[in-house]
Amino acid sequence: MKLSILDQSPIASGQTAQQALNDSLLLAQEGDRLGYSRVWFTEHHDLPGLACSSPEVLISYIGAQTKNIRIGAGAVLLPHYKPYRVAETYNMLATLFPGRIDIGIGRAPGGSAEATMALSDNYLQNVYKMPDLVKELLYFLREKFPKDHLFENTSAAPIPKIPPVPWVLGTSEKSAKLAAENGVSYAFGEFMSDNDGIKSLQYYREHFQAKGILKAPKTILTVSALCAETEEQAKEIALSNTLWKIQSGFGERKMVPSIEEAREYAWNAKEKELKGKMDEKMIMGTPSKVKHQLLELQEKYQADEIMLITITHKLEDRLKSYRLIAKELLLN
């Protein structure tokens, strides 16, 4: 099984953003050592619990301190930016780190309405233009604009020997359609979607059109996972992430709480209901249980690769989770 890492650079309570970003480096280095295929960094804006607003900066920092693991954005929020500038940035990264750069493409705002306005004056208009923006970005990455196009002779320099690999990221059939039409790889965010991921991945595979380097459909399924030596430990460690996500959902601007803070928190009825649903969606438990669940998911979704997102208050708990899973599925 191919396994990868999605990192949101979470900031734990009592921690600084600098420490959180350094934790991202340590996680990537451990993923590199354990044999994870890739690590992607998310883009978020004006969210106190998340440190990475500029994944391309983090990619450069971490690329220089890892060896083999692929690195990329999960995702570049394309409606905020001009495709040409995105192509230049990731071509430069691909020039610095040959054969290791992915460029995940997404359409979400990544933050509050105010942050969105600060980033772009025409975000909503660009969401509607997303298919055109993706096509333009791919033209720049592939150096294949149609004849007589305005940008036919414009290069997104520097041109790398091995171009960055584009992925469309999404949580619905709409994103699956976009990926299939453009002949690029597709990653479905199961951990943040209530939509039918099986249907979306199936649509993508059935409608894939080979247009670039990719000759056959390629998929990633991204899930929330936490592994510990015992079931009780896994449930206790997961409390931090669960409480933080629930509070964030209600607009509370907080850092990831400690296990003690989460344990002592007075959960109301609505929060308990949400916690139950989140626990059901998370891959959580002992190494053997998590292994079984991941293999089952891969078979169910027919995914080529599973990407894991794990948020804990302590870095060591996060690293241990990835180590235990790697021992079961990567190191044997």
C-alpha positions as CSV (number, residue, x, y, z in Angstrom):
1,M,0.0,0.0,0.0
2,K,1.2,3.5,-0.8
3,L,0.7,5.9,2.1
4,S,1.2,9.7,2.3
5,I,0.8,12.5,4.7
6,L,-1.4,15.6,4.7
7,D,-0.1,18.2,7.2
8,Q,-2.1,21.3,8.3
9,S,0.7,22.6,10.5
10,P,-1.6,22.7,13.6
11,I,-0.6,25.0,16.5
12,A,-1.1,23.4,19.9
13,S,-2.1,25.4,22.9
14,G,1.0,26.9,24.5
15,Q,2.9,26.7,21.2
16,T,4.0,29.3,18.7
17,A,3.5,29.2,15.0
18,Q,7.2,28.9,14.6
19,Q,7.2,25.7,16.7
20,A,4.3,24.4,14.7
21,L,6.1,24.9,11.4
22,N,9.2,23.2,12.8
23,D,7.0,20.3,13.8
24,S,6.0,20.1,10.1
25,L,9.7,19.7,9.2
26,L,10.2,17.0,11.8
27,L,7.0,15.2,10.6
28,A,8.2,15.4,6.9
29,Q,11.7,14.1,7.9
30,E,10.1,11.2,9.7
31,G,7.8,10.4,6.8
32,D,10.8,10.5,4.5
33,R,12.6,8.0,6.8
34,L,9.6,5.7,7.1
35,G,8.9,5.5,3.4
36,Y,5.8,7.6,3.0
37,S,5.3,8.6,-0.6
38,R,4.6,12.3,-0.2
39,V,3.7,15.0,2.2
40,W,1.4,17.9,1.3
41,F,0.9,21.1,3.2
42,T,-2.4,22.9,3.3
43,E,-3.1,26.6,2.7
44,H,-5.2,28.4,5.3
45,H,-5.6,32.1,6.0
46,D,-6.3,33.9,9.3
47,L,-7.0,30.6,11.2
48,P,-5.3,30.8,14.7
49,G,-4.9,27.0,15.0
50,L,-3.1,26.5,11.7
51,A,0.3,28.0,10.9
52,C,0.7,27.5,7.1
53,S,-0.7,30.3,4.9
54,S,2.0,29.8,2.2
55,P,2.7,26.2,1.4
56,E,5.2,27.0,-1.3
57,V,7.5,28.6,1.3
58,L,7.2,25.6,3.6
59,I,7.8,23.2,0.6
60,S,11.1,25.0,-0.2
61,Y,12.2,24.9,3.5
62,I,11.3,21.2,3.9
63,G,12.5,20.1,0.5
64,A,16.0,21.3,1.4
65,Q,16.0,19.1,4.5
66,T,14.5,15.9,3.2
67,K,15.8,13.4,0.5
68,N,13.2,11.3,-1.2
69,I,9.7,12.1,-0.1
70,R,7.6,14.0,-2.6
71,I,6.4,17.4,-1.4
72,G,3.5,19.6,-2.5
73,A,0.6,21.8,-1.8
74,G,-2.7,20.3,-0.6
75,A,-3.9,22.6,-2.1
76,V,-3.0,25.8,-4.0
77,L,-6.3,27.7,-3.7
78,L,-6.3,28.7,-7.3
79,P,-9.2,31.3,-7.4
80,H,-7.0,33.6,-5.3
81,Y,-4.2,33.6,-7.8
82,K,-3.2,34.0,-11.5
83,P,-2.2,30.7,-13.0
84,Y,1.0,32.1,-14.5
85,R,2.4,33.0,-11.1
86,V,1.4,29.6,-9.6
87,A,3.2,27.9,-12.6
88,E,6.3,30.0,-12.1
89,T,6.4,29.2,-8.4
90,Y,6.0,25.4,-8.7
91,N,8.3,25.2,-11.8
92,M,11.0,26.9,-9.6
93,L,10.4,24.4,-6.8
94,A,10.6,21.5,-9.4
95,T,13.9,23.0,-10.6
96,L,15.2,23.0,-7.1
97,F,13.9,19.6,-6.1
98,P,13.8,17.5,-9.3
99,G,11.2,14.8,-9.5
100,R,9.7,15.6,-6.0
101,I,7.1,18.4,-6.5
102,D,3.3,18.0,-6.6
103,I,0.9,20.8,-7.1
104,G,-2.5,20.1,-5.7
105,I,-5.2,22.4,-7.0
106,G,-8.3,23.4,-5.0
107,R,-11.1,26.0,-5.1
108,A,-11.9,26.6,-1.4
109,P,-11.4,30.1,0.1
110,G,-9.2,28.7,2.9
111,G,-10.3,31.3,5.5
112,S,-12.8,33.9,6.5
113,A,-14.7,36.2,4.2
114,E,-12.5,39.1,5.3
115,A,-9.3,37.1,4.6
116,T,-10.7,36.2,1.2
117,M,-11.4,39.8,0.4
118,A,-7.8,40.7,1.5
119,L,-6.4,38.1,-0.8
120,S,-8.6,38.6,-3.9
121,D,-11.2,41.1,-5.0
122,N,-12.8,38.6,-7.3
123,Y,-12.7,35.2,-5.6
124,L,-16.3,34.3,-6.3
125,Q,-16.0,35.2,-10.0
126,N,-12.9,33.1,-10.2
127,V,-14.6,30.1,-8.6
128,Y,-17.0,30.1,-11.6
129,K,-13.9,30.4,-13.9
130,M,-12.2,27.5,-12.1
131,P,-12.3,25.2,-15.2
132,D,-10.6,27.9,-17.3
133,L,-8.1,28.7,-14.6
134,V,-7.1,25.0,-14.3
135,K,-6.7,24.7,-18.1
136,E,-4.5,27.8,-18.2
137,L,-2.3,26.6,-15.4
138,L,-1.9,23.2,-17.1
139,Y,-1.0,25.0,-20.4
140,F,1.8,26.8,-18.6
141,L,3.0,23.6,-16.8
142,R,2.9,21.6,-20.0
143,E,4.2,24.4,-22.3
144,K,1.4,23.7,-24.7
145,F,-0.8,26.7,-25.4
146,P,-2.9,26.5,-28.6
147,K,-1.5,28.2,-31.7
148,D,-2.1,31.9,-31.8
149,H,-3.0,32.1,-28.1
150,L,-2.0,35.3,-26.3
151,F,0.5,33.3,-24.1
152,E,1.7,30.9,-26.8
153,N,5.3,32.2,-26.5
154,T,5.2,32.9,-22.7
155,S,7.1,30.5,-20.5
156,A,6.7,30.1,-16.8
157,A,10.4,30.1,-16.2
158,P,12.5,28.4,-15.0
159,I,11.4,25.3,-16.9
160,P,12.3,22.2,-14.9
161,K,13.6,19.0,-16.4
162,I,10.8,17.2,-14.6
163,P,7.7,19.3,-14.3
164,P,5.6,19.4,-11.1
165,V,2.8,16.9,-11.1
166,P,-0.7,18.4,-11.0
167,W,-3.5,17.0,-8.9
168,V,-7.1,18.2,-8.6
169,L,-8.3,18.1,-5.0
170,G,-11.9,18.0,-4.1
171,T,-14.8,16.6,-2.1
172,S,-17.5,16.1,-4.8
173,E,-18.2,14.9,-8.3
174,K,-17.6,18.4,-9.6
175,S,-13.9,18.1,-8.8
176,A,-13.8,14.6,-10.1
177,K,-15.2,15.9,-13.4
178,L,-12.6,18.6,-13.5
179,A,-9.7,16.2,-12.9
180,A,-11.0,13.7,-15.5
181,E,-11.6,16.3,-18.2
182,N,-8.0,17.6,-17.8
183,G,-6.3,14.2,-17.6
184,V,-4.7,14.9,-14.2
185,S,-4.6,12.9,-10.9
186,Y,-7.4,13.2,-8.4
187,A,-7.4,13.4,-4.6
188,F,-10.7,13.0,-2.7
189,G,-10.8,14.6,0.8
190,E,-12.9,11.9,2.5
191,F,-12.0,13.3,5.9
192,M,-13.8,16.6,5.2
193,S,-16.7,15.5,3.0
194,D,-20.2,14.1,3.5
195,N,-20.5,13.4,-0.2
196,D,-20.2,9.9,-1.8
197,G,-16.5,9.5,-2.3
198,I,-16.9,6.1,-4.0
199,K,-19.1,7.6,-6.6
200,S,-16.7,10.6,-7.2
201,L,-13.7,8.3,-7.6
202,Q,-15.6,6.0,-9.9
203,Y,-16.8,8.9,-12.0
204,Y,-13.2,10.1,-12.3
205,R,-11.9,6.7,-13.4
206,E,-14.7,6.2,-15.9
207,H,-14.4,9.6,-17.6
208,F,-10.6,10.1,-17.4
209,Q,-9.1,11.6,-20.6
210,A,-5.4,11.2,-21.1
211,K,-4.1,14.6,-22.2
212,G,-0.7,15.1,-20.6
213,I,2.0,12.9,-19.1
214,L,-0.5,10.9,-17.1
215,K,-1.8,8.0,-19.3
216,A,-4.2,6.4,-16.8
217,P,-6.3,7.7,-13.9
218,K,-4.5,8.0,-10.5
219,T,-6.2,8.6,-7.2
220,I,-5.6,9.4,-3.6
221,L,-8.1,9.0,-0.8
222,T,-7.4,11.3,2.2
223,V,-8.6,10.2,5.6
224,S,-8.3,11.3,9.2
225,A,-6.3,8.7,11.2
226,L,-4.8,8.1,14.6
227,C,-3.0,5.1,15.8
228,A,-1.7,4.2,19.3
229,E,-0.6,1.1,21.1
230,T,-4.0,0.6,22.7
231,E,-7.6,1.5,21.8
232,E,-7.9,3.6,25.0
233,Q,-4.8,5.7,24.2
234,A,-6.0,6.3,20.7
235,K,-9.4,7.6,21.9
236,E,-7.8,9.8,24.5
237,I,-5.3,11.3,22.2
238,A,-8.0,12.0,19.6
239,L,-10.0,14.1,22.0
240,S,-7.8,17.1,21.3
241,N,-8.4,17.1,17.6
242,T,-12.1,16.4,18.0
243,L,-12.7,19.2,20.4
244,W,-10.7,21.7,18.3
245,K,-12.5,20.8,15.1
246,I,-15.9,21.2,16.8
247,Q,-14.9,24.5,18.4
248,S,-13.5,25.7,15.0
249,G,-16.8,24.7,13.4
250,F,-18.6,27.0,15.8
251,G,-16.3,29.9,14.9
252,E,-14.2,29.8,18.1
253,R,-10.7,30.9,17.3
254,K,-8.6,28.5,19.4
255,M,-5.4,26.4,19.3
256,V,-5.4,22.6,19.5
257,P,-6.2,21.8,23.2
258,S,-4.2,19.4,25.3
259,I,-5.6,16.0,26.2
260,E,-6.2,17.3,29.8
261,E,-8.1,20.3,28.5
262,A,-10.2,18.2,26.3
263,R,-10.8,15.6,29.0
264,E,-12.0,18.3,31.5
265,Y,-14.1,20.1,28.9
266,A,-17.9,20.2,29.6
267,W,-19.3,18.8,26.4
268,N,-22.9,19.8,25.7
269,A,-25.4,17.6,23.9
270,K,-24.7,19.0,20.5
271,E,-21.0,18.7,20.9
272,K,-21.4,15.1,22.0
273,E,-23.5,14.3,19.0
274,L,-20.8,15.8,16.7
275,K,-18.1,14.0,18.5
276,G,-19.8,10.7,17.9
277,K,-20.1,11.4,14.2
278,M,-16.4,12.4,14.0
279,D,-15.3,9.3,15.8
280,E,-17.1,7.1,13.4
281,K,-15.4,8.8,10.4
282,M,-11.9,8.7,11.9
283,I,-9.6,5.7,11.3
284,M,-8.6,5.1,15.0
285,G,-7.3,2.4,17.2
286,T,-4.5,-0.1,17.6
287,P,-2.0,-0.8,14.8
288,S,-3.8,-4.0,13.7
289,K,-7.2,-2.3,13.7
290,V,-5.9,0.7,11.8
291,K,-4.2,-1.6,9.2
292,H,-7.4,-3.5,8.7
293,Q,-9.5,-0.3,8.3
294,L,-7.1,1.2,5.8
295,L,-6.9,-1.9,3.7
296,E,-10.7,-2.1,3.8
297,L,-11.0,1.5,2.7
298,Q,-8.6,1.1,-0.1
299,E,-10.5,-1.9,-1.4
300,K,-13.8,-0.1,-1.0
301,Y,-12.8,3.1,-2.8
302,Q,-10.3,1.4,-5.2
303,A,-7.8,4.2,-4.4
304,D,-4.2,4.0,-5.6
305,E,-2.9,5.7,-2.5
306,I,-4.1,6.6,1.0
307,M,-3.2,10.0,2.5
308,L,-3.4,10.4,6.3
309,I,-4.1,13.5,8.2
310,T,-3.3,13.2,11.9
311,I,-3.7,16.1,14.4
312,T,-2.7,15.8,18.0
313,H,-1.6,18.2,20.7
314,K,1.8,16.6,21.2
315,L,4.1,16.1,18.2
316,E,5.3,12.8,19.6
317,D,1.8,11.4,19.6
318,R,1.5,12.3,15.9
319,L,4.9,10.9,15.0
320,K,4.2,7.7,16.9
321,S,0.9,7.3,15.0
322,Y,2.7,7.5,11.6
323,R,5.4,5.2,12.9
324,L,3.0,2.5,14.0
325,I,1.1,2.6,10.8
326,A,4.3,2.5,8.7
327,K,5.4,-0.5,10.7
328,E,2.2,-2.3,9.7
329,L,2.0,-1.3,6.1
330,L,5.3,0.1,4.8
331,L,8.2,-1.5,6.7
332,N,7.2,-5.2,6.4
